[in-house]
Amino acid sequence: MNSKLLGFVLGSCLVIAGILYFSASKPKDDVLKVGVTAGPHAMIMAKIKEVAAKANFKIDIVEFNDFVQPNEALHQGDIDVNSFQHGQFLDSHVKDRGYKIASVVKTVLMPIGIYSKKIKDIHAIKTGAKVGIPNDPTNGSRALLLLQKAGLIELKEVLSPTVLDVLINPKKIKIVEIDAPQLPRSMEDLDLAVINTDWVVLAGLDPKTALMTEDKESPYANVIAVKKGNESDPRIKKLIEIYHSEPVKKYIESQFKGYMIPLW
């Protein structure tokens, strides 16, 4: 190799090494990208962003309109953290899709409820009535357990019941599995619908009109989730600190008037 060619190769190596060093040493963007679903979670995060701004902590809210994309976006690294789901739903996604995602803290409880535009007393339901529940496994199980609590069905004693686990159905109700965000829009065609609070609020319905809801002992607490390995990220810790602050708690209590329960 002649001296000119050698010099060119060495020079190129130094340039590449410099680029790699710069990329590796470049500080992480201080803006925290937080994924939420539209509705209550987006509203809470907007309040958190407002409080964070006073402490010069920047939050970028990324809003989704379903329960699938926030975890996919977190898995792909498109967002840093998400806040929209309960722990059982996260566990189900991790198991089914292989996501390396973990919850870091509980946030609020959003009781799932039974709603109707046709009856005002759950016990007035007619034989053969059509009942809509969410079609994802965890919220579907959650809905079935609430229907059991209401005395409409009896289920096998399993951890996560499905419609196949209905043992006794005295009213012969027809349970229809529907995409969760579509349940409020389907109420005209249903006698009852078991709906997550997110979609109730987003649809402009009043959660206080629920014929029945979960109680405060529900195990379906919502969580903040991050990619495994990022649990100690100082920005995540700061987000939790602000979420669990008194101004945010007062906002939740005044804005949602009891149908969203702070868990701190």
Backbone bond lengths (Angstrom), bond angles and torsions (degrees), N, CA, C in turn:
res aa  C-N    CA-C-N  psi(-1)  N-CA   C-N-CA  omega(-1)  CA-C   N-CA-C  phi
1 M - - - 1.466 - - 1.517 108.82 -
2 N 1.351 117.50 125.63 1.460 119.45 -179.40 1.521 110.53 -74.15
3 S 1.317 115.78 167.79 1.465 121.68 -172.95 1.521 112.13 -65.54
4 K 1.378 118.43 -34.85 1.471 120.58 -179.80 1.530 110.80 -67.20
5 L 1.361 114.93 -43.32 1.451 118.97 -179.59 1.528 111.13 -66.34
6 L 1.346 115.82 -40.24 1.451 120.86 178.32 1.524 110.61 -60.98
7 G 1.347 114.53 -42.81 1.471 118.90 179.62 1.514 111.50 -63.25
8 F 1.335 115.34 -39.67 1.476 119.59 -179.99 1.538 110.67 -63.77
9 V 1.362 116.16 -44.13 1.462 120.85 -179.10 1.516 110.91 -63.69
10 L 1.347 115.88 -44.53 1.463 119.81 -179.85 1.521 111.30 -64.12
11 G 1.321 114.44 -40.34 1.468 119.18 179.67 1.517 111.00 -64.16
12 S 1.345 116.91 -42.09 1.466 120.89 179.54 1.523 110.88 -63.83
13 C 1.321 115.75 -39.25 1.463 119.76 179.20 1.515 111.33 -63.36
14 L 1.334 115.21 -40.30 1.460 118.69 179.44 1.525 111.49 -65.36
15 V 1.335 116.87 -38.55 1.464 120.77 178.90 1.522 110.35 -64.46
16 I 1.350 115.79 -46.36 1.464 120.50 179.74 1.518 111.14 -62.48
17 A 1.329 115.68 -42.89 1.465 120.47 178.74 1.522 110.84 -61.09
18 G 1.330 115.24 -39.18 1.458 119.57 178.93 1.510 111.94 -65.17
19 I 1.338 115.90 -41.00 1.466 120.44 179.06 1.526 109.95 -64.05
20 L 1.328 116.80 -45.04 1.449 121.08 -179.59 1.517 111.24 -63.50
21 Y 1.336 116.75 -40.20 1.457 120.84 179.24 1.521 110.24 -64.44
22 F 1.333 115.55 -43.68 1.464 120.14 -179.43 1.526 110.39 -62.54
23 S 1.341 116.35 -41.76 1.463 120.70 -178.74 1.523 110.80 -65.91
24 A 1.356 114.69 -41.48 1.453 119.07 -177.36 1.518 111.83 -71.17
25 S 1.344 117.07 -32.18 1.454 120.53 -174.37 1.518 112.71 -95.38
26 K 1.350 116.18 -5.70 1.452 119.39 -178.98 1.524 109.61 -63.97
27 P 1.315 119.12 127.22 1.451 121.30 -177.30 1.527 112.30 -64.62
28 K 1.339 116.73 147.68 1.458 122.16 179.04 1.524 109.66 -65.87
29 D 1.293 115.74 140.96 1.456 121.46 177.23 1.526 108.98 -56.93
30 D 1.333 117.00 130.63 1.455 121.16 -177.65 1.523 112.75 -73.78
31 V 1.329 117.52 -16.45 1.466 120.18 -179.19 1.523 109.27 -75.10
32 L 1.331 116.07 125.32 1.453 121.20 -179.15 1.523 109.29 -94.12
33 K 1.330 117.01 121.39 1.463 121.71 178.74 1.526 109.79 -89.96
34 V 1.317 115.67 116.65 1.459 121.69 -175.39 1.528 110.01 -114.64
35 G 1.335 117.17 122.16 1.456 121.79 178.00 1.523 111.27 -90.57
36 V 1.321 116.79 133.06 1.455 122.54 177.81 1.522 109.01 -139.34
37 T 1.320 116.70 162.67 1.455 120.51 170.43 1.525 108.58 -91.38
38 A 1.326 114.93 153.10 1.457 120.31 178.92 1.524 109.95 -60.92
39 G 1.326 116.03 149.33 1.457 120.24 179.72 1.514 111.84 105.95
40 P 1.339 118.52 -141.54 1.459 121.73 -174.31 1.528 115.31 -54.77
41 H 1.347 117.01 -42.90 1.469 118.69 -178.72 1.526 110.94 -65.01
42 A 1.315 117.22 -38.33 1.465 120.60 176.82 1.521 110.48 -66.20
43 M 1.324 117.06 -38.45 1.465 121.53 179.46 1.523 111.00 -65.00
44 I 1.321 116.33 -44.42 1.467 120.05 178.82 1.523 110.58 -63.43
45 M 1.341 116.38 -43.21 1.456 119.45 -178.16 1.529 111.05 -66.35
46 A 1.330 117.36 -31.66 1.468 120.12 176.12 1.525 110.02 -63.44
47 K 1.332 116.59 -39.36 1.469 120.38 177.12 1.526 110.01 -66.54
48 I 1.333 116.92 -41.50 1.465 120.95 178.64 1.527 110.29 -62.13
49 K 1.329 115.74 -41.98 1.470 120.39 178.31 1.526 110.52 -60.42
50 E 1.314 116.24 -39.93 1.474 120.96 178.90 1.523 111.19 -63.81
51 V 1.336 116.46 -44.21 1.467 120.56 178.43 1.526 110.55 -66.87
52 A 1.341 115.95 -40.61 1.471 120.73 -178.68 1.519 111.72 -63.99
53 A 1.331 116.70 -36.29 1.472 120.61 -178.84 1.522 111.60 -59.83
54 K 1.319 116.97 -32.44 1.472 121.12 179.87 1.528 111.27 -68.86
55 A 1.351 115.31 -20.73 1.470 120.90 178.11 1.523 111.32 -103.75
56 N 1.353 116.11 15.26 1.470 122.36 -179.52 1.527 112.65 58.47
57 F 1.326 115.44 33.43 1.461 121.79 177.07 1.526 107.00 -109.39
58 K 1.337 115.98 118.57 1.459 120.33 -172.90 1.529 111.99 -94.30
59 I 1.322 115.07 130.05 1.465 122.22 177.85 1.518 109.19 -123.48
60 D 1.319 115.86 132.81 1.465 122.30 175.25 1.531 106.91 -110.52
61 I 1.334 117.09 116.22 1.463 121.52 -177.66 1.522 110.03 -89.55
62 V 1.328 116.03 125.22 1.465 122.18 177.37 1.526 106.91 -111.45
63 E 1.333 116.84 116.57 1.461 121.64 -172.30 1.534 111.46 -100.65
64 F 1.338 115.52 135.65 1.460 122.35 179.14 1.531 109.70 -120.89
65 N 1.335 115.58 158.87 1.453 120.39 -178.20 1.521 113.44 -116.06
66 D 1.341 116.29 20.28 1.461 120.17 172.78 1.513 109.12 -150.72
67 F 1.345 116.10 176.32 1.465 121.35 -176.71 1.531 113.01 -92.55
68 V 1.319 118.20 -0.29 1.461 121.05 -174.50 1.526 112.32 -97.82
69 Q 1.331 116.05 -47.90 1.461 120.41 -172.01 1.530 115.15 -62.82
70 P 1.349 120.80 -34.37 1.472 118.46 -179.01 1.524 113.62 -59.83
71 N 1.334 117.42 -36.35 1.466 119.27 177.88 1.519 111.43 -76.55
72 E 1.330 117.05 -36.32 1.459 120.15 177.25 1.524 110.14 -63.99
73 A 1.323 116.34 -42.32 1.467 120.59 179.60 1.526 111.08 -64.94
74 L 1.325 116.82 -37.68 1.464 120.56 177.56 1.520 110.14 -67.73
75 H 1.312 116.42 -43.21 1.474 121.72 178.15 1.527 111.19 -59.93
76 Q 1.330 116.87 -39.90 1.463 121.47 -178.60 1.527 113.06 -79.68
77 G 1.325 117.50 -10.37 1.457 120.82 -180.00 1.520 113.66 85.53
78 D 1.330 117.00 13.47 1.463 120.25 179.21 1.523 111.70 -76.72
79 I 1.327 116.86 -22.19 1.457 122.22 173.33 1.526 107.79 -131.66
80 D 1.325 117.12 164.83 1.461 121.49 -176.74 1.525 112.41 -94.83
81 V 1.324 116.35 -25.65 1.451 121.20 -172.49 1.526 107.51 -161.06
82 N 1.329 117.01 155.11 1.462 117.51 171.33 1.521 110.51 -134.57
83 S 1.326 114.74 157.77 1.461 121.77 -178.26 1.523 107.39 -145.58
84 F 1.352 116.39 95.19 1.468 119.48 -176.46 1.523 114.10 -162.59
85 Q 1.334 118.36 -12.26 1.464 121.58 -165.88 1.515 111.53 -127.53
86 H 1.333 115.37 158.72 1.455 118.57 172.85 1.529 109.23 -89.34
87 G 1.322 115.08 165.74 1.457 120.39 -172.31 1.507 114.40 -61.16
88 Q 1.343 117.44 -36.86 1.458 120.30 -179.55 1.523 111.94 -66.71
89 F 1.321 115.74 -37.28 1.466 119.43 178.10 1.534 109.77 -65.14
90 L 1.327 116.42 -42.83 1.469 120.46 177.60 1.526 110.44 -61.57
91 D 1.322 117.43 -45.99 1.467 120.99 -179.79 1.527 110.95 -59.08
92 S 1.330 115.74 -38.95 1.464 120.28 179.18 1.524 111.23 -64.55
93 H 1.339 117.23 -43.61 1.465 121.10 179.13 1.524 111.14 -65.00
94 V 1.313 116.46 -41.34 1.468 120.57 179.16 1.525 110.27 -61.75
95 K 1.326 116.19 -43.45 1.469 120.88 -179.18 1.529 111.68 -67.80
96 D 1.331 116.45 -45.02 1.461 120.92 -173.53 1.522 113.57 -78.85
97 R 1.329 116.48 -32.10 1.466 119.68 -172.26 1.529 113.87 -113.75
98 G 1.313 116.79 -4.33 1.455 119.85 176.79 1.521 114.48 73.71
99 Y 1.316 117.43 21.41 1.465 120.33 179.98 1.527 110.77 -67.08
100 K 1.319 116.00 140.88 1.462 121.85 173.70 1.528 107.56 -95.61
101 I 1.320 114.62 70.21 1.460 122.14 -175.41 1.525 108.26 -127.03
102 A 1.336 116.14 143.81 1.466 120.05 -179.65 1.523 109.98 -138.40
103 S 1.325 115.66 148.18 1.464 119.63 174.29 1.529 108.40 -81.61
104 V 1.320 116.16 148.34 1.465 120.13 -178.89 1.524 112.29 -117.53
105 V 1.348 117.36 -22.55 1.462 118.66 -179.64 1.531 109.39 -166.27
106 K 1.326 116.49 152.14 1.463 121.40 173.44 1.528 109.57 -81.48
107 T 1.329 115.27 151.70 1.466 119.06 -178.68 1.532 111.29 -121.98
108 V 1.323 116.86 -75.46 1.462 120.72 -177.23 1.519 110.29 -136.62
109 L 1.311 115.18 162.88 1.455 121.12 170.30 1.517 107.55 -108.83
110 M 1.327 116.09 127.06 1.455 122.20 176.84 1.519 107.37 -115.52
111 P 1.342 117.56 91.92 1.468 120.15 -174.02 1.532 112.61 -58.09
112 I 1.316 116.22 129.29 1.456 120.21 174.16 1.533 107.63 -73.67
113 G 1.332 117.79 147.62 1.457 119.63 -175.04 1.522 113.50 -136.18
114 I 1.324 114.74 163.28 1.458 122.08 176.30 1.525 108.20 -101.20
115 Y 1.335 116.73 125.07 1.465 122.42 -175.97 1.518 110.72 -124.70
116 S 1.331 114.90 156.67 1.459 119.61 177.04 1.529 110.39 -155.77
117 K 1.322 115.17 146.83 1.461 121.34 171.98 1.527 110.77 -105.22
118 K 1.337 115.79 2.54 1.462 120.06 -174.28 1.526 114.12 -115.69
119 I 1.318 117.28 -28.81 1.460 120.00 179.49 1.526 110.38 -132.07
120 K 1.318 116.37 157.10 1.457 122.01 179.97 1.525 112.33 -111.96
121 D 1.308 116.60 -9.43 1.460 122.24 178.60 1.523 107.94 -127.96
122 I 1.307 116.20 120.15 1.463 120.75 -175.17 1.532 111.89 -59.42
123 H 1.326 116.57 -26.16 1.465 119.83 -178.30 1.525 111.84 -82.55
124 A 1.341 115.89 -3.72 1.465 120.15 178.23 1.519 111.73 -90.81
125 I 1.309 116.64 6.82 1.459 121.03 -178.15 1.534 110.23 -63.28
126 K 1.302 115.98 139.52 1.461 121.80 -176.16 1.534 111.21 -86.02
127 T 1.298 115.84 157.74 1.470 121.56 174.62 1.528 109.28 -61.89
128 G 1.323 115.25 134.28 1.461 120.40 179.70 1.512 114.37 80.75
129 A 1.330 117.19 11.14 1.467 121.25 -179.16 1.533 110.69 -61.06
130 K 1.324 114.89 152.18 1.464 120.93 -179.90 1.521 109.00 -99.17
131 V 1.327 116.44 125.87 1.470 122.58 -175.86 1.525 109.56 -122.98
132 G 1.321 117.26 123.17 1.456 121.62 179.57 1.518 111.77 -94.88
133 I 1.333 116.15 137.06 1.466 122.07 175.38 1.527 108.27 -132.25
134 P 1.349 118.38 159.90 1.471 120.13 177.12 1.522 111.54 -61.31
135 N 1.327 116.51 146.34 1.462 119.76 -176.16 1.526 113.96 -92.67
136 D 1.341 117.96 0.04 1.468 118.35 174.43 1.526 108.32 -86.46
137 P 1.344 117.84 147.46 1.465 120.80 -170.37 1.520 115.32 -56.90
138 T 1.340 118.37 -45.62 1.462 119.09 -174.26 1.520 112.25 -71.31
139 N 1.332 118.02 -45.70 1.457 119.67 179.34 1.519 111.35 -73.15
140 G 1.335 116.75 -26.45 1.450 120.20 173.60 1.523 110.81 -64.45
141 S 1.331 116.28 -45.49 1.470 120.81 176.44 1.520 110.91 -61.29
142 R 1.292 115.38 -43.21 1.468 121.99 179.64 1.534 110.36 -58.68
143 A 1.330 115.94 -43.25 1.466 121.40 179.86 1.527 111.20 -66.32
144 L 1.324 116.90 -42.64 1.461 120.64 -179.98 1.531 111.32 -63.32
145 L 1.321 116.28 -38.82 1.468 120.11 178.41 1.525 111.01 -64.77
146 L 1.335 116.52 -35.36 1.462 119.84 177.73 1.530 110.60 -70.41
147 L 1.333 117.02 -38.81 1.465 120.45 176.37 1.521 110.64 -63.51
148 Q 1.325 115.98 -35.55 1.461 119.81 176.31 1.522 110.20 -66.77
149 K 1.323 116.10 -42.10 1.462 120.26 178.97 1.525 110.86 -62.32
150 A 1.337 115.99 -31.21 1.467 121.13 179.01 1.519 112.17 -77.37
151 G 1.349 117.05 -7.89 1.449 121.46 178.01 1.519 114.17 85.36
152 L 1.326 117.17 12.86 1.468 119.81 -178.11 1.515 112.80 -85.20
153 I 1.332 117.01 -28.12 1.464 121.45 179.57 1.522 109.33 -142.97
154 E 1.321 115.76 168.04 1.464 121.92 168.73 1.516 107.67 -127.97
155 L 1.338 115.73 138.39 1.457 121.89 -174.22 1.522 111.93 -113.67
156 K 1.311 115.78 156.68 1.457 120.42 168.33 1.528 108.43 -61.40
157 E 1.321 116.44 153.11 1.463 120.54 179.25 1.525 109.08 -82.86
158 V 1.326 115.60 80.94 1.465 121.76 177.92 1.521 108.54 -125.48
159 L 1.331 115.98 159.67 1.464 120.64 -175.08 1.524 112.29 -65.95
160 S 1.319 116.91 -45.42 1.462 121.50 -177.93 1.526 109.31 -128.52
161 P 1.322 117.90 84.57 1.463 120.51 -175.51 1.523 113.11 -66.82
162 T 1.326 115.61 149.73 1.456 123.21 172.92 1.532 107.70 -120.00
163 V 1.317 116.37 178.14 1.476 119.58 179.11 1.531 111.17 -61.64
164 L 1.331 116.92 -22.41 1.462 120.38 178.31 1.524 112.21 -74.11
165 D 1.336 116.55 -11.70 1.466 121.28 -178.32 1.524 112.70 -97.59
166 V 1.336 117.31 9.83 1.462 120.55 176.47 1.528 108.69 -75.67
167 L 1.342 116.15 116.95 1.461 121.51 -178.29 1.523 111.94 -90.94
168 I 1.337 115.54 -44.54 1.462 121.20 -176.20 1.523 108.82 -127.44
169 N 1.323 115.76 130.20 1.456 121.79 -177.41 1.534 107.82 -140.18
170 P 1.363 115.89 74.42 1.466 119.76 -171.13 1.523 114.66 -60.21
171 K 1.342 117.25 -31.17 1.464 120.81 -179.97 1.531 112.08 -90.98
172 K 1.327 115.10 0.82 1.470 120.89 -179.47 1.535 111.30 51.56
173 I 1.325 114.74 42.92 1.467 118.99 179.31 1.523 110.24 -67.38
174 K 1.317 115.94 146.73 1.460 122.00 178.47 1.515 108.38 -99.24
175 I 1.327 116.06 110.64 1.457 121.20 -177.10 1.527 109.08 -89.33
176 V 1.318 115.66 120.83 1.463 122.15 -176.59 1.525 108.72 -112.97
177 E 1.324 116.82 124.89 1.469 121.16 179.01 1.530 109.23 -89.56
178 I 1.334 115.71 124.95 1.463 122.54 -174.23 1.522 109.29 -132.67
179 D 1.319 116.67 146.71 1.464 121.13 175.80 1.526 108.87 -54.12
180 A 1.326 117.70 126.50 1.468 122.50 -170.72 1.534 114.69 -49.17
181 P 1.348 119.39 -46.82 1.466 118.83 -179.25 1.524 113.91 -64.77
182 Q 1.335 117.15 -19.27 1.465 121.38 -177.38 1.531 113.27 -87.79
183 L 1.320 117.36 -10.76 1.460 120.31 -175.61 1.538 113.27 -59.89
184 P 1.348 119.36 -44.99 1.473 117.90 178.97 1.528 112.30 -59.83
185 R 1.328 117.04 -36.92 1.459 121.02 -179.29 1.533 111.94 -73.49
186 S 1.316 116.51 -17.35 1.467 120.98 -176.87 1.526 112.51 -94.49
187 M 1.329 117.34 0.12 1.463 120.19 -172.63 1.527 113.74 -62.40
188 E 1.315 117.25 -28.96 1.471 119.82 178.65 1.522 111.58 -63.98
189 D 1.323 116.03 -26.49 1.466 120.68 -178.26 1.525 112.36 -98.60
190 L 1.333 116.43 1.28 1.454 121.18 -177.22 1.524 110.50 -120.52
191 D 1.322 116.06 153.76 1.464 120.01 173.58 1.526 110.08 -85.54
192 L 1.330 115.68 -36.65 1.463 122.19 175.66 1.519 108.48 -139.27
193 A 1.327 115.47 151.81 1.464 120.17 174.76 1.527 108.18 -140.26
194 V 1.316 116.06 132.27 1.463 121.23 177.02 1.526 106.76 -98.78
195 I 1.343 115.97 112.82 1.463 120.71 -167.05 1.523 111.61 -127.09
196 N 1.332 115.81 136.74 1.462 121.54 173.22 1.524 110.11 -66.04
197 T 1.307 116.50 144.98 1.470 121.52 -177.59 1.520 111.98 -57.69
198 D 1.347 117.61 -35.41 1.470 120.69 178.62 1.521 111.05 -49.53
199 W 1.323 114.53 -52.31 1.463 119.93 -173.09 1.527 111.87 -78.46
200 V 1.318 116.63 -24.67 1.468 120.55 174.18 1.526 109.78 -62.54
201 V 1.337 115.12 -51.00 1.469 120.55 -178.33 1.520 110.77 -65.42
202 L 1.325 116.43 -43.82 1.456 120.75 -177.50 1.531 111.47 -63.41
203 A 1.330 116.09 -30.24 1.465 120.73 179.81 1.528 112.68 -83.05
204 G 1.340 115.73 -2.19 1.458 119.12 179.13 1.518 113.71 81.08
205 L 1.335 117.15 14.43 1.458 121.19 177.06 1.532 109.54 -85.59
206 D 1.300 116.91 159.61 1.463 122.06 179.08 1.520 108.88 -97.26
207 P 1.343 118.52 115.95 1.467 120.39 179.99 1.525 113.14 -57.96
208 K 1.332 116.62 -22.30 1.465 119.76 -179.69 1.528 111.89 -71.41
209 T 1.317 116.88 -12.09 1.472 119.88 179.39 1.525 111.97 -85.21
210 A 1.321 117.32 -0.06 1.471 120.13 179.07 1.524 109.92 -59.32
211 L 1.311 116.39 137.95 1.458 121.24 177.03 1.522 110.48 -73.47
212 M 1.340 114.76 -26.04 1.461 120.25 179.26 1.527 108.38 -164.58
213 T 1.320 117.37 144.52 1.464 121.61 176.71 1.530 109.75 -134.99
214 E 1.326 114.46 167.48 1.464 119.84 171.43 1.527 108.94 -63.85
215 D 1.335 116.17 157.04 1.459 119.01 175.66 1.528 110.32 -95.41
216 K 1.320 116.44 -179.16 1.459 121.65 -174.57 1.522 113.02 -66.96
217 E 1.331 116.40 -14.75 1.465 119.83 -179.24 1.522 112.25 -86.16
218 S 1.307 117.43 4.56 1.462 120.70 179.88 1.532 111.03 -56.43
219 P 1.333 117.40 137.11 1.463 120.22 178.99 1.532 113.48 -81.09
220 Y 1.354 116.82 1.99 1.454 119.45 -172.80 1.540 111.81 -92.38
221 A 1.315 115.56 57.87 1.466 120.58 178.61 1.523 110.50 -73.33
222 N 1.331 116.02 139.00 1.467 120.23 175.85 1.528 110.27 -75.72
223 V 1.332 115.16 154.16 1.465 120.60 -174.39 1.527 110.95 -136.25
224 I 1.319 114.27 160.63 1.461 121.83 167.12 1.526 106.85 -95.70
225 A 1.331 117.21 131.97 1.465 121.65 -176.91 1.524 111.43 -122.05
226 V 1.343 115.78 145.25 1.463 122.64 178.19 1.520 108.88 -137.40
227 K 1.317 116.41 167.66 1.466 119.76 172.96 1.525 108.32 -70.05
228 K 1.326 115.92 140.21 1.459 119.55 178.41 1.528 109.87 -57.86
229 G 1.308 115.61 135.48 1.459 121.36 -176.44 1.512 112.43 103.62
230 N 1.353 115.99 -17.68 1.469 119.83 -179.07 1.522 112.56 -105.12
231 E 1.333 115.97 11.03 1.465 119.22 -176.86 1.531 112.42 -59.98
232 S 1.343 116.52 -29.32 1.467 119.68 -176.41 1.525 113.61 -97.13
233 D 1.323 116.73 7.41 1.463 120.89 177.21 1.527 108.62 -56.22
234 P 1.341 118.11 122.97 1.470 120.93 -178.72 1.525 113.23 -54.97
235 R 1.327 116.69 -30.96 1.470 119.53 179.71 1.520 111.18 -68.86
236 I 1.337 116.54 -35.41 1.465 120.69 177.10 1.527 109.57 -66.41
237 K 1.308 115.92 -43.73 1.468 120.19 179.04 1.522 110.93 -61.61
238 K 1.333 116.11 -38.20 1.462 120.29 178.69 1.529 110.04 -66.88
239 L 1.337 116.84 -40.30 1.463 120.58 178.27 1.528 110.27 -60.43
240 I 1.325 117.17 -44.86 1.467 121.58 179.79 1.524 110.30 -62.75
241 E 1.316 115.63 -43.35 1.471 120.43 179.82 1.535 111.09 -57.84
242 I 1.333 115.50 -43.87 1.467 119.39 -179.38 1.527 110.65 -72.12
243 Y 1.340 116.63 -41.24 1.466 119.86 178.52 1.525 110.24 -56.67
244 H 1.333 116.27 -43.75 1.460 121.85 -177.20 1.528 112.66 -88.25
245 S 1.300 116.82 25.71 1.469 120.93 -179.90 1.525 110.58 -91.07
246 E 1.311 116.08 162.87 1.466 121.34 -178.88 1.527 112.76 -65.89
247 P 1.351 119.22 -40.62 1.474 118.79 178.60 1.531 112.94 -59.95
248 V 1.335 116.83 -38.65 1.469 120.14 179.86 1.530 110.25 -71.46
249 K 1.326 116.56 -39.45 1.472 120.16 177.92 1.526 110.79 -61.52
250 K 1.322 116.93 -44.46 1.467 120.76 179.51 1.528 111.11 -64.59
251 Y 1.338 116.15 -36.80 1.469 120.30 178.23 1.530 110.02 -63.07
252 I 1.333 116.93 -46.48 1.463 120.97 -178.85 1.526 110.46 -61.63
253 E 1.329 116.12 -44.80 1.460 120.27 -177.34 1.526 112.30 -66.49
254 S 1.334 116.56 -37.67 1.469 119.60 -178.64 1.530 111.60 -80.89
255 Q 1.327 117.09 -37.64 1.461 120.98 -176.35 1.526 112.18 -74.62
256 F 1.323 116.76 -40.98 1.464 120.45 -172.40 1.530 113.59 -105.34
257 K 1.302 116.47 -5.22 1.474 123.59 167.69 1.535 114.41 47.32
258 G 1.325 114.77 48.36 1.459 119.77 170.62 1.515 116.12 95.86
259 Y 1.340 118.35 -14.65 1.462 117.01 179.77 1.524 111.68 -91.91
260 M 1.318 116.41 4.36 1.461 121.79 167.96 1.535 105.92 -134.25
261 I 1.308 116.48 123.32 1.470 120.81 -170.54 1.517 111.57 -110.57
262 P 1.359 119.02 115.27 1.473 120.80 175.78 1.517 110.30 -63.11
263 L 1.323 117.02 138.59 1.470 121.33 -176.49 1.528 111.96 -108.54
264 W 1.319 115.73 36.94 1.463 119.53 174.65 1.514 109.59 -141.87
